[in-house]
């Protein structure tokens, strides 16, 4: 008695039909994978301090896109957490931004920065007491 199994022939032509199907399917799947590939978003993050180096909780942070085409840039707003930290996710494109930090009783400060796809950009502020 032989232990080998006999190959069964199918009515569809066996391997020929399977190969033709895969030849059509594989390029479609590869094209779909390329579409799924996305650049990683950039992150603009930082911390707000006050003299003499204490974190500022609840400081208002505003992120404004700087546009060169004359159109108004998008604005995002947030507030610092209990450790004085903030973060914004920005598109995966090189763009320029203005970051403003303000808090009650302290002078507001603003800085310019640029984003790079997939990078984290750190922006630190040290706010001084407001003049009475």
N, C-alpha and C positions, 0 to 999 in steps of 0.2 A: 504494500500500500504506500502511495506517495504522500508526503506531508505538504507538498506544494499546492498552493491554491491556484486554480485556473482563473485567468482574467476573463471577466465577462465583457462582451461587446455590447455597447448600447446602440440604440437606433439613431442617436444624434451624431454619431461619427466619432465618439470617444474623445480622444485627446485633441483632435483638430478643432472641434467646437469649443472646447474648454480654452484652448489657446487663443482662439479668435475672440472669445468673450473677455479674457484677461487683457488682450492687446487693446481692447476698447476701454476697459475699466481702469487700468493702471494710469494712463495719462490723465484721465479725469480726476482720479484721486490725488495725483501729484499736483495738479493745478489747484485743487481745493486746499491742499496743505500750504501752498505758497500764499494764497489769499489769507489764510489764518495767521501767517507770520506777521506780527505787528512789532513796531518799534516800542520799546519800553518808554512809558511816560517819565518825564523828569519830575523831580521833587524840589521845591524851594522851601526850605525849612530854616528855623533859627530859634534864638532865645532872646528875650528882652530882659535886661537888667536895669537897675537903678544904682546910683552911687550909694554906698560903697560896695557894690557887687551883688546885691540881693536880687533874686528873680522877681519879676513883676507879674502877678497873677491878674488875669482879666484885661490885659492891655488890648486895645483894638488894633488889629492888623489889617491892612488893605493892600491888595496886590493888583496893580494896574498894568495892563499890557501896553507897551510903547509901540505905536504903529508909525510907519514912515509914509504910508499912503494917504494920510490926512483923515482917515476914518477913526472913530472913537474906539479905543481898545477896551476889551472886556475887563471887568472889575470883579474881584473876589474878596470877600471879607470873612474874617474869623477873629477869635479872641485867644489869648494865651491860656494855657492850662495852669494847673497848680504849681508847675515847675517853671513857668514863664516861657514854655515852648509853643511853637506853632508850626504848621506844615500845609503846603498847597501842592496838589498834583496838577501839573501843567502838561499840555500836549507834547508829543514826542517830536518836536520841531525846534530848531534854533530860533529863539525869540528873545526880545529884551523886555524887562519888567522894571517897574518902580515899586518898591516895598515901603509902606509907611507904617510907623508904630506910634501910637499915642496912648496916654493914660492920664487919668485925673491927677492934677497937681504936678505933672511932669511935662517938660517941653517935648513936643512931637519931633520925630526925626524921620528922614527918608533916605533910602539908598537905591541905587540902580544895580541891576544884575542881569545876567543873560543865562538862558537855559540851554542845556545840551541833552539830546535824547538819551535816556537811561541814566542820567547823572543826578546826584543829589548836590544841590547848591546851598551852602550854609550862609545865613545872614544874621549877624549879631548886632543888637542895639544896646547902648548904655544911655538911658534917658536921664537928663539932669533935672533938678527941681525947677519948676516954673517960677519966673520972677513975680513977686507979689504985686 
